[in-house]
Amino acid sequence: MGSKYGLQFKATLENVTNVRPVGDDFRWFLKLKCGNCGEVPDKWQYITLADSVPLKGGRGSASMVLKCKLCARENSIGTSCHAEDSERFKTMVQFECRGLEPVDFQPQAGFAAQGAESGTPFPEVNLQEKDWTDYDEKVSESVGIYEVTHKFIKC
């Protein structure tokens, strides 16, 4: 049985709400540590909710199966999505890790948000720079997501 890790996400929101990843093909970019030998590859790995790989020996499926380059151990990771909205840390996604531990996360494009009062949709939010700004025509206000930070918690 694997360990569950929640990816928690926090940002300062200006006039927007409901910041969320969009679609089952949203890419979660992670750095993953091998639980066997402790190796953390330099390369970002991404997984999506839509990906499904059968596990050896008929033990269900995972989003991704990775072979550690150092110790050759086969590890896997699965995802399940859920989010609550607030200024504090909120869990955006859970990863079911077998033999792995997520150690870093890189937000990219593919988020969406909406105007807090206007409901204006902002479907193209890129958080790679950890800051995002736009303008809400409906209420003549600037909108933004700032100081994006994250942490992993064991669930």
C-alpha angles and dihedrals in degrees: 000000000000134000121254120226125186119212106219122199132195132181141158107251123207114198093327135100140178097049105184145152113260125231136348089277092062107131118232105200110207143168108222127201120212108239091208103055103006095240115157111194117221091229123092111236120203129206132184133200089240095060117096127178122179113238121233115265094025095282093149122263141294137201091244139003116207129190113212109238091213106045099014091230113153112234130177140200133198133188140218122179132222134142140186120195125238146106092263125077110295129186110245100175140000123223121205103210126194109191093344139093123200110231105171141019130202116199114214136170121312103078125122134199138176136222109271095226103012099047088222108165119235101191099171109060116158114192098178091112089047087239131075131179135183140152127256105216093189094064099019092238133132114240129200151163113217141180096015109197133171143190137183121236129191109241 
